[in-house]
Structure formats: structure tokens, C-alpha cells
Amino acid sequence: MTELHESAGTGPGDAHFTVFTDREDAAAVARSFARPGTRILQHASGRPWLVGQWHEQEIVTARAGHTALAVIGCCPIDAVELERQAGRLRDLAELDALARSLPGSFHLVAALDGRLRVQGTASGLRLVFHAPVDGTQVAATRADVLAAALGTDPDEEQLAVRLLWPVPHPLAEAPMWRGVTAVSPQDALIVSPDGRTVRHSRWWTPPEPVRTLADGAPLVREALAAAVDARTRQGGLVSCDLSGGLDSTSICFLADRSPARVVASTLPGRDPADTDLYWAEQAARSLPDIDHVVWDADTSPLVYTGLLGIDDLLDEPTIGVMYRSRVLHHLPGLAERGSRLHLTGIGGDHVAWCSEAYYHRLLRTRPLFALRQLRFRALWQWPLGGTARALADSRSYGKWLADSSCRLRDPLPATVSTSLGWGMPPRLFDWVTPDAERMAQRALREAAMTAVPLHPDGGLHTDLEQILSCTRIIRQWDRMAARAGVPMASPFLDDRVIEACLAIRPSERVTPWQYKPLLTAAMSGIVPDACLRRTNKAAASMDASNGLREHRADLLALWADSRLEQLGLVDGAALRRLAQRPATPELRDAILYSTIAAEVWLRGLPRTTEPKTPASS
């Protein structure tokens, strides 16, 4: 069923592939995707079905009659159970239920009577794209692979959009190349037997937040334990972040209950006021069977380290490049200790948290409770007038997006309006050219005409958008980590964990009087009470500000021959002046991040795929 090309040998954690229908014209296209190291999974006819790179431990396949199934990624399902599922499958829509039942993080691919179904994760950590290549629709897990097959250059308008801070839904989903289409994480791609017609089919919707904390916390614990178990059940040695925060601490204690041996990794911050190390050591004392490694804070890379040397092949710009050196710094040392997988607590803040925009719903359903909560926020943070105006704002998402397109140069709005509204409206900064502004405006206005929020409720929309924004970064970090030799996994971002958290009432997920009440309740009895009592988390502001100062020369070099400047999207002279003044107040709030992300991404592209003409309006 599987053919292995010469030189194959991809390591775990970096699975990526394309999918083809069972036709001769599709087989001819598939052959053009084969490279040294490529694996091919075949249809029953012998024609290519999946073409790409994966490790044997990352794939489970099954065939029954005219049905074939493949699960690629991390999922505890075995071939026997998958074959049983294949044998009973009569309609591709039946896979909705299977996809919503399995723990882990994976792509699910099916072939049934000539039709294809390809889907990733609702979290957005595993994505799907498609494009017509020589007349046949090809699905892929990476947009750049399809762009290379099409021979297209990056779209300058998309580059202008990525200079926005932040990039709002749905523009963040759009691929960087014309001709390539993204599939929403909540949808599956269906390809017809002729290989020419495609449609997107909704397979996932978020749960309604109706469970109490008492009812929901055990389900969160069960889902998170299953997510960790999916990575540790094979035993061996795994490493875990142990930052001292409740998120990574929870993962460490769950991993310690597994068959795997655990190395806990603590990377302290440089700020003397940072108490993370104290809390990490508190946790480690209750984990006598683990090996606790504390890295030297003074040798850990700062934010902005190594920007000029990044050569990862990424299919979109990511602000994750700012932290790349720091994220990967300890992986070689963990590999030397024998770690086969590194678990992180990333995502805990996103799934156990909730947006204040839920107050719109709470005012309708529990007005007295909402007013008490709002009064507390107003006393300490929000002006009453601004709070009232924000709550009275009833604009649709499309209208909010259209209005944002007219205010891209305005100052950042007050926190109360962004917290209680559809989110932070996008902004452009002084160094972005008028041509780039016009392109970004055009894209925003076009999107606004048909845009619908991720959920009609503003609170749930914002929660989902924050999760998707996080996974766009983690998706690229995972690829970088696999290349560095130790694949990463973030159990909090598994779909089942996200569902369990989002199902709990927002009024109980977050309160002004308790730190992370959901995770505290879920981990009670697993994480010691002493660790659950932490009521804050460290901020890495010193690492960021020091990094900006120490890597001023790199930033100057980045803008010295800026690809964005060559395209007419930024004023390079303005950026070079800023790089010479890293302490300027203009650089607060990470406003350089989106511009650096786009510049680094352009530099990492093969020269043959870089945009060739300056931008124009």
C-alpha cells in the first residue's frame, strides 16, 4: 500500500502531503509532486492517493471494499478499529462523527467510491488547501506546495494584508498565493470522482457554553488527560515545559502519570522579578520521578534573536519568527537526553480563558450578574461611559470590518471597546506605504461584503479567533521543532480539549476573583494544591525590550535591502531610522512584529518564487 522513494527518512512531527483522486490524469499530476524522500500511499488501483512525507508512527491506514481511510498525525486509533470504521462507511458525511470522537491532533483522509474527503483540525493546527493543477483538484496540507506546482508568485495584496496588526478573520485564513484556496478549519474538503469539482462541508461547530464549572471541569480533565496520553502511551522518554505556570505544570503532572519517563525543562526569564523558577521548583519537588533541567537564563536567546539566519520553509508569514531561537534553544539539549517528543503548555491561556465580549450575552441572559461583574471591571479598569458605549454597539461583524478599513491609521482604540466588541480592529503603522494601505483597504472591504463571524456570539467568536491565531503560530513552530530534531506537541490545542473548555459557561470560566478557575478545578487532585494557588503569570517584557536593543544591528541589516521596500510596501528609510532608536516609545506593543514577519518570510522564499514587480494600487 505504501511505496517509499529513495532517500526517504523524514523524522516524526513534520508530516505533510498532497491528496489525489483515483484517475489517470490525477496520477500524472501526482508524479510531478514526487521528490527524493517522498512517500506514496496508493489507491487500490495502484494510482497515487497520498504523496508526501511522514514517519511510519504518524500514519494509520485501512481499506475495506471501495473505502480507504488514513489518519496522519497523533491519534491513538489502531488499524483494526480504523478498518472497522472503513467497513461500515456508506457516506462521507458519516465521518463527521468519527472526527469529533477521536483524541489527538491529525488529518483525516478518506476515499469512498471515487470521492475524496480531506480535513484537518478545528483548532487550525492542521490545515487543508486545494488548487487546480493541470485540470485536476489537488488537496494539500501546505499552501506553498500547491503554489510551487502552479508556478505562481506570492500575491502582493496578501502581503499588504499581512502588514495589518492584527489580521482579522477571515483574512488571516487566505493563502499567500492566488489560485490556492484555504479550507476553513471547521470544514472538510470534498472532491468529486472526476477530480474537477470541490466543495467545503462543515464538520465542526463549537459547543454552546452551557455547562457549569462543576459539571465541566471533570470533562476538561478527562480530555486533557487523553490528549497527553495520546503522546505518552508509547512510553520512552518525553520532555515537558515546566515554566512554573499552571498550564505547563498541568501537562507535566499528567505526563508523569503515563508510561513515559519525563524530563521537565525550565527556561527562566531574565527579569529578577520573574517568579516562574520558584513555582517550577515547587512543582518539581512533587515530581520525584522526573529529571528537572533548569537552563541558564543568561544564555537563553532574547526576542528578535537570529532573524537574519532563518531559512525555514514556511507557507505564510508568522510573528513566531521573533521567538524562534528561544523556542528551539533547549531542544538540542533535550534530544541529547533522549527526548522523542516535547510537550508544551501552549494554548492553556487560550482555551481556559474567555473574552469579555460575552457580556453582551450575559446582559440578556443574566443581567444582574453581568452588571455586578461589569461594575467591578469599571471600578478598576474601564470608564463607565466607554463601557456603556461598547455594550451599545450592535454593529454586525461585516459592518465592523468595513468600518475598520477606513481607520487603519487611527490610534489604537481604548481597551474597553476592543474587549467588549468584535476584537482589536486592524491598524497599519507609519512605515507602511499608501500603496500597501490601499491594497489592505480593498481586501478588507471585499471581505466585509460576505464576512460572517466565527460565531454569532461575539464572545465565542473572539475565543475562537484567539485560538486560531495561536495555532497559526504553533503550526510553524512545530515544523521548526521537527527540523531541529525534537517534535513539539501542545495538548491544550487538541479539538477535544477545546470543546470541553468552550462548553463551560463563560461566567464560570473566568471571574475577577480567581485566577484560572477552570484549570484549577480540572487539575484538582492531580496538581498539588500548593501549585494551584498561584495567582499570576510572568510577562516576558524585559526579554522583548532587551532583545530589541541588543539586536538593533540585525534589524538595520534586515531593512538595508528590504524585500518589502523593493515591492513598494514599506518605507525602508523610516524602518532604518526606527532600528537606530530601539528605545523609542513608538515601538511599544510589538507593533513591528507583523512587518518583521513578512520581511523574514519573503527572505526565506526561493528566489524563483519571490514577487517580481513593485506593488501598485
C-alpha positions in Angstrom: 0.0 0.0 0.0 2.9 2.3 0.6 5.8 3.0 -1.7 9.0 4.5 -0.3 11.1 6.6 -2.6 14.9 6.5 -2.4 16.3 8.7 0.4 13.1 8.7 2.3 13.7 9.3 6.0 11.6 12.2 7.3 11.6 12.3 11.1 8.4 12.4 13.1 6.5 15.7 13.6 6.8 17.0 10.1 4.1 15.1 8.1 2.9 16.9 5.0 1.3 15.6 1.9 -1.0 16.0 -1.1 -4.1 14.0 -2.0 -5.3 12.8 -5.4 -8.4 11.2 -6.9 -8.2 7.8 -8.5 -7.8 8.9 -12.1 -5.1 8.6 -14.6 -4.9 12.4 -15.2 -4.6 12.9 -11.4 -1.8 10.2 -11.3 0.1 12.1 -13.9 -0.1 15.3 -11.8 0.9 13.3 -8.7 4.1 12.2 -10.3 5.2 15.8 -10.5 4.9 16.1 -6.7 7.3 13.2 -6.0 10.7 14.2 -4.7 13.6 12.3 -3.1 12.3 11.2 0.3 8.7 11.2 -0.9 6.3 8.5 0.3 3.4 7.4 -1.8 0.2 5.8 -0.5 -1.8 4.2 -3.3 -5.4 3.7 -4.2 -6.5 0.0 -4.8 -5.8 0.6 -8.5 -2.2 1.4 -7.8 -2.5 5.0 -8.6 -1.2 7.6 -6.1 -3.6 8.7 -3.3 -1.3 10.4 -0.8 2.1 11.8 -1.9 4.3 13.5 0.7 6.5 13.0 3.8 5.5 11.3 7.0 7.0 8.9 9.5 5.6 5.4 9.9 4.5 6.1 13.5 2.4 9.1 12.3 0.1 7.3 10.0 -2.6 4.6 10.4 -4.4 3.3 7.2 -7.2 0.9 6.5 -9.1 -0.4 3.5 -12.5 -2.1 3.1 -14.0 -2.6 -0.3 -14.2 0.7 -2.1 -13.3 2.6 1.0 -9.9 3.7 2.3 -9.1 5.8 5.4 -5.9 7.4 6.6 -5.2 9.2 9.9 -2.0 11.2 9.8 -0.6 12.9 12.9 -1.2 12.0 16.5 -4.2 9.7 17.2 -4.4 6.6 19.3 -6.7 4.7 16.9 -5.2 1.5 15.6 -5.5 -0.2 12.2 -8.1 -2.7 13.4 -10.5 -0.1 14.6 -9.9 2.1 11.5 -10.7 -0.9 9.3 -13.9 -1.4 11.2 -14.8 2.2 10.6 -14.0 1.8 6.9 -16.1 -1.2 6.6 -19.2 0.5 7.9 -18.8 3.8 6.0 -21.6 4.4 3.5 -21.4 8.2 3.1 -18.5 10.6 3.6 -20.7 12.7 5.9 -20.6 9.9 8.4 -17.0 10.8 9.1 -18.2 13.9 10.9 -19.0 11.8 14.0 -15.7 9.8 13.8 -13.6 13.1 13.5 -15.4 14.5 16.5 -14.8 11.5 18.7 -11.1 10.9 18.4 -8.5 12.4 20.7 -5.2 13.8 19.4 -4.3 16.1 16.5 -4.4 14.7 13.0 -5.5 14.9 9.4 -8.3 12.5 8.3 -8.4 11.5 4.7 -11.0 9.2 3.1 -11.7 7.8 -0.4 -15.1 6.4 -1.0 -16.4 5.3 -4.4 -14.0 7.6 -6.1 -14.8 10.7 -4.0 -12.3 12.2 -1.6 -12.6 13.8 1.8 -9.7 15.7 3.4 -9.9 17.6 6.7 -7.6 18.9 9.4 -8.4 20.1 12.9 -10.9 22.6 14.1 -8.1 24.2 16.1 -6.4 25.3 12.9 -3.2 23.5 13.9 -3.6 21.1 10.8 -4.9 22.9 7.7 -6.1 21.9 4.3 -5.7 23.8 1.0 -6.6 23.0 -2.6 -5.8 24.2 -6.1 -6.5 23.0 -9.7 -3.2 21.7 -11.1 -3.3 20.8 -14.8 -7.1 20.5 -14.6 -7.3 18.3 -11.5 -8.0 19.4 -8.0 -5.2 18.7 -5.6 -5.6 18.9 -1.8 -2.6 19.6 0.4 -1.6 20.3 3.9 0.8 23.2 2.9 -0.1 26.1 0.6 3.4 26.6 -0.7 3.5 23.1 -2.2 0.5 23.9 -4.3 1.9 27.3 -5.2 5.1 25.7 -6.4 3.1 23.3 -8.6 1.1 26.2 -10.1 4.3 28.3 -10.6 2.7 31.3 -9.1 4.3 34.2 -7.3 3.2 35.5 -3.9 0.3 37.9 -4.0 1.3 41.5 -3.2 -2.1 42.3 -1.9 -1.9 39.4 0.6 1.5 40.7 1.7 -0.1 44.1 2.3 -2.9 42.4 4.4 -0.3 40.6 6.5 1.2 44.0 7.4 -2.0 44.7 9.3 -1.9 44.4 13.1 -3.8 42.2 13.8 -5.0 40.4 10.7 -8.8 39.9 11.3 -10.9 36.9 10.4 -11.4 35.8 7.6 -8.4 37.5 6.0 -6.0 35.5 8.2 -7.1 32.3 6.5 -6.2 33.4 3.0 -3.2 31.7 1.4 -0.3 33.9 0.2 -0.8 32.9 -3.5 -3.5 33.4 -6.0 -5.0 30.2 -7.2 -4.7 28.4 -3.9 -7.8 28.1 -1.7 -7.9 27.6 2.0 -10.4 25.3 3.7 -11.8 26.7 6.9 -10.7 24.6 9.9 -14.3 23.9 10.6 -14.8 22.4 7.1 -13.8 19.3 5.3 -12.9 19.3 1.6 -14.9 17.1 -0.7 -13.5 16.3 -4.1 -15.8 14.7 -6.8 -14.8 11.5 -8.6 -13.8 13.4 -11.7 -11.3 15.4 -9.7 -12.6 18.7 -11.0 -15.3 19.8 -8.6 -14.8 20.6 -4.9 -17.0 21.8 -2.1 -16.4 22.6 1.6 -18.6 20.7 4.1 -19.0 21.9 7.7 -17.9 19.1 10.1 -17.4 21.1 13.4 -19.3 23.7 15.3 -18.3 24.9 18.8 -20.4 23.7 21.7 -22.8 26.1 23.4 -21.3 27.3 26.7 -24.0 25.9 29.0 -22.1 23.5 31.4 -21.4 24.6 34.9 -17.8 24.5 36.2 -18.7 21.6 38.5 -20.1 19.6 35.6 -17.5 20.7 33.0 -14.2 20.6 34.9 -14.1 16.7 35.1 -14.6 16.6 31.3 -11.8 19.1 30.8 -9.6 16.9 33.0 -10.6 13.8 31.0 -10.0 15.4 27.6 -6.6 16.9 28.6 -5.5 13.6 30.1 -6.5 11.8 26.9 -4.5 14.4 24.9 -1.4 13.8 27.0 -2.0 10.0 26.9 -2.1 10.1 23.1 1.5 11.3 23.1 2.9 9.3 26.1 1.2 5.9 25.9 4.1 4.5 23.8 6.5 5.1 26.7 10.1 6.1 26.0 11.3 9.5 27.2 9.4 12.7 26.6 10.2 16.2 27.7 7.8 18.8 29.0 8.0 22.5 29.5 7.8 23.3 33.2 7.7 27.1 33.2 6.1 27.4 36.6 2.8 28.5 35.1 -0.3 26.4 35.7 -0.6 25.3 32.0 2.8 23.6 31.7 2.6 22.3 35.2 -0.6 20.5 34.4 0.9 18.9 31.4 3.9 17.8 33.5 1.8 16.1 36.2 -0.3 14.3 33.6 2.8 13.1 31.7 4.2 11.9 35.0 1.2 9.5 35.4 2.0 7.9 32.0 4.3 5.0 30.9 6.8 7.5 29.6 9.8 8.8 31.5 9.7 12.6 31.8 12.4 15.4 31.6 11.0 18.7 32.8 12.5 21.7 31.2 12.6 25.2 32.8 13.8 28.2 30.9 13.8 31.1 33.5 13.3 34.7 32.4 16.0 37.3 32.9 13.8 39.7 34.9 14.7 39.4 38.6 11.0 39.9 39.5 10.1 36.8 37.5 8.9 34.2 39.9 8.5 31.4 37.4 11.5 29.5 38.6 10.2 29.5 42.1 6.9 27.9 41.0 8.7 25.4 38.7 10.8 24.2 41.6 7.7 24.0 43.8 6.2 21.7 41.2 9.3 19.6 40.7 9.5 18.8 44.4 6.2 16.9 44.0 7.5 15.1 40.9 10.4 12.9 42.4 10.5 10.6 39.3 11.2 13.3 36.8 14.6 14.8 35.7 14.3 18.5 36.2 16.6 20.6 33.9 16.9 24.3 34.6 18.6 26.2 31.8 20.8 29.3 32.3 18.6 32.3 31.8 21.6 34.5 30.7 22.4 32.2 27.8 18.8 31.9 26.5 18.1 33.8 23.3 16.2 37.0 23.6 13.3 38.0 21.4 14.5 39.1 17.9 17.5 36.7 18.0 18.6 35.1 14.8 16.2 36.8 12.4 18.8 37.1 9.6 19.6 33.4 9.6 16.1 31.9 9.5 15.8 29.6 6.5 12.7 27.6 7.4 10.3 27.0 4.5 7.1 28.5 5.8 3.8 28.8 3.8 2.9 32.1 5.4 4.5 34.9 7.4 4.4 34.3 11.2 5.2 36.5 14.1 6.6 33.3 15.6 9.9 34.1 14.0 10.5 36.7 16.7 10.7 33.9 19.3 12.1 31.1 17.1 15.5 31.0 18.7 14.1 31.0 22.2 11.5 28.3 21.4 14.1 26.0 19.8 17.0 26.8 22.2 16.7 23.9 24.6 15.6 21.2 22.1 19.1 20.0 21.2 19.9 19.5 24.9 16.7 17.6 25.3 17.5 15.5 22.3 20.8 14.6 23.9 18.9 13.4 26.9 16.9 11.1 24.7 13.6 13.0 24.3 11.5 11.8 21.5 8.8 14.5 21.9 8.5 17.8 23.7 5.2 18.7 25.3 4.3 22.3 25.9 1.6 24.1 27.9 0.9 26.5 25.0 -2.8 27.0 24.4 -3.8 26.8 28.1 -4.3 30.6 28.2 -6.5 30.5 25.1 -8.8 27.6 25.9 -9.3 28.2 29.7 -9.8 31.9 29.2 -12.8 33.7 27.7 -13.4 37.1 26.1 -15.2 39.9 27.9 -17.4 40.2 24.8 -19.5 37.5 26.4 -21.0 40.4 28.5 -23.3 41.1 25.6 -24.9 37.7 26.0 -24.8 37.9 29.8 -26.6 41.2 29.9 -29.5 39.5 28.1 -29.5 36.2 30.0 -28.2 37.2 33.5 -28.4 41.0 33.7 -27.9 41.4 37.4 -24.8 39.1 37.4 -23.4 40.9 34.4 -23.9 44.3 35.9 -22.1 43.2 39.1 -19.1 41.9 37.1 -19.0 45.0 34.9 -19.1 47.3 37.9 -16.0 45.5 39.2 -14.2 46.0 35.9 -15.3 49.6 35.6 -14.1 50.4 39.1 -10.6 49.2 38.3 -10.1 49.4 34.6 -12.9 50.6 32.4 -14.6 54.0 32.3 -18.3 53.8 32.7 -19.0 55.9 29.6 -16.8 53.8 27.4 -18.3 50.6 28.8 -21.8 51.7 28.1 -20.9 52.8 24.5 -19.2 49.5 23.8 -22.1 47.5 25.1 -24.5 49.6 23.0 -22.5 48.8 19.8 -24.7 46.4 17.8 -22.8 46.5 14.5 -22.7 43.3 12.5 -19.3 41.7 12.0 -19.3 42.7 8.3 -20.1 46.4 9.2 -17.4 46.4 11.9 -14.9 45.0 9.4 -15.9 47.6 6.7 -15.7 50.4 9.3 -12.2 49.2 10.3 -11.0 49.6 6.7 -11.5 53.4 6.9 -9.5 53.8 10.2 -6.2 51.9 9.5 -4.0 54.9 10.5 -6.1 55.8 13.6 -4.6 55.4 17.1 -5.3 52.2 18.8 -8.8 52.3 20.4 -9.5 52.1 24.1 -9.2 48.7 25.7 -12.8 48.6 26.7 -14.1 48.9 23.1 -11.8 46.1 21.9 -12.6 43.9 24.9 -16.3 44.2 24.6 -16.5 44.3 20.8 -15.5 42.1 17.9 -11.9 42.4 18.8 -8.9 44.6 18.1 -9.5 46.5 14.9 -6.6 46.2 12.4 -4.1 49.0 12.1 -1.2 50.0 9.8 1.8 51.9 11.0 3.7 54.9 9.7 6.3 52.9 7.7 3.6 51.2 5.6 3.2 52.9 2.2 0.0 54.4 0.8 0.0 51.7 -1.9 0.0 49.0 0.7 -2.7 50.8 2.6 -4.9 50.9 -0.4 -4.5 47.2 -1.1 -5.2 46.3 2.6 -8.3 48.5 2.5 -9.5 46.9 -0.7 -9.1 43.4 0.8 -10.9 44.4 4.0 -13.8 45.9 2.1 -14.2 42.9 -0.2 -14.1 40.6 2.8 -16.6 42.7 4.7 -19.3 42.2 1.9 -19.6 38.5 2.7 -17.8 38.1 6.1 -19.6 36.2 8.9 -18.1 35.9 12.3 -16.8 32.5 13.6 -19.9 32.5 15.8 -22.8 34.9 16.1 -22.0 35.5 19.7 -19.1 38.0 20.0 -17.6 36.3 23.0 -17.4 32.9 21.3 -16.2 34.5 18.1 -13.3 36.2 19.9 -12.4 33.0 21.8 -12.3 31.0 18.5 -10.3 33.8 16.8 -7.7 33.8 19.6 -7.3 30.0 19.4 -6.9 30.1 15.6 -4.4 33.0 15.8 -2.4 30.9 18.3 -2.4 27.8 16.2 -1.2 29.7 13.1 2.0 30.4 15.0 2.3 26.9 16.7 1.8 25.2 13.3 5.0 26.8 12.1 6.9 26.3 15.4 6.0 22.6 15.2 7.6 22.4 11.8 10.7 24.2 13.0 11.0 22.0 16.1 10.7 18.8 14.0 13.5 20.1 11.8 15.6 20.8 15.0 15.2 17.2 16.0 12.6 17.0 18.7 9.0 17.4 17.6 6.7 19.5 19.8 3.1 18.9 20.8 0.6 21.2 22.6 -2.2 19.1 24.1 -4.3 22.1 25.1 -4.9 22.7 21.4 -6.4 19.3 20.7 -10.0 19.7 19.4 -11.5 17.6 22.2 -9.8 19.8 24.9 -11.0 23.0 23.2 -14.6 21.6 23.0 -14.5 20.6 26.7 -13.3 24.1 27.7 -15.7 26.1 25.5 -18.7 24.2 26.7 -18.4 25.8 30.2 -20.3 28.9 31.0 -18.1 32.0 30.4 -19.2 33.4 33.7 -17.5 30.4 35.4 -14.5 30.0 33.1 -13.2 33.4 34.2 -14.1 35.5 37.2 -12.5 38.7 38.6 -11.9 36.9 41.9 -10.0 33.8 41.0 -7.0 33.0 38.7 -7.8 30.4 36.1 -10.7 28.8 37.9 -11.4 26.3 35.1 -7.9 24.8 35.0 -7.6 25.0 38.8 -10.8 22.9 39.2 -9.9 20.5 36.4 -6.4 19.8 37.8 -7.5 19.5 41.5 -6.3 16.1 42.8 -3.6 15.9 40.0 -1.6 19.0 40.5 -0.8 19.8 44.2 -2.7 22.5 45.9 0.4 24.5 46.5 0.9 24.8 42.8 -2.8 25.6 42.1 -2.6 28.5 44.5 -0.5 30.6 42.1 -2.5 33.8 41.1 -0.4 35.3 38.4 2.0 34.6 35.5 5.2 36.2 34.4 5.5 38.6 31.5 8.5 38.5 29.2 8.6 42.2 28.6 12.2 42.5 29.7 13.3 39.8 27.2 11.5 41.6 24.4 12.8 45.1 25.2 16.4 43.8 25.8 16.1 41.9 22.5 15.1 45.0 20.6 18.2 46.8 21.9 20.7 44.0 21.6 19.6 43.1 18.0 19.4 46.6 16.6 22.2 45.8 14.1 20.2 42.8 12.8 17.1 45.0 12.4 19.2 47.6 10.5 20.6 44.8 8.2 17.0 43.4 7.8 15.9 46.8 6.4 19.1 47.5 4.5 17.9 45.5 1.5 14.3 45.1 2.4 12.2 42.9 0.1 9.1 44.7 1.3 10.7 48.0 0.4 11.6 46.7 -3.1 7.9 45.8 -3.6 6.9 49.3 -2.5 5.0 48.1 0.6 7.1 49.8 3.3 9.3 52.9 3.7 12.7 51.4 4.3 14.2 54.6 5.4 11.6 55.0 8.2 12.3 51.5 9.4 16.1 52.0 9.4 15.6 55.2 11.5 13.5 53.2 14.0 16.1 50.5 14.2 18.6 53.1 15.3 16.3 54.1 18.1 15.1 50.9 19.7 14.1 52.6 23.0 11.6 54.9 21.2 8.0 54.7 22.6 6.8 54.1 19.0 8.0 50.5 19.3 5.8 49.6 22.2 3.2 46.8 21.9 5.1 44.7 19.4 4.0 46.8 16.5 7.0 45.8 14.4 6.1 42.1 14.6 3.8 41.9 11.5 6.3 43.8 9.4 9.3 41.7 10.5 7.2 38.5 9.9 6.5 39.5 6.3 10.1 40.5 5.7 11.6 37.3 7.1 9.1 35.2 5.2 10.0 36.9 1.9 13.7 36.4 2.5 13.1 32.7 3.2 11.4 32.1 -0.2 13.3 30.5 -3.0 14.3 33.4 -5.3 12.2 31.9 -8.1 9.0 32.4 -6.1 9.6 35.9 -4.8 7.3 38.6 -6.2 8.9 40.2 -9.1 7.2 43.6 -9.5 6.7 46.5 -7.2 3.2 46.9 -5.7 0.8 49.3 -7.2 -2.7 50.4 -6.4 
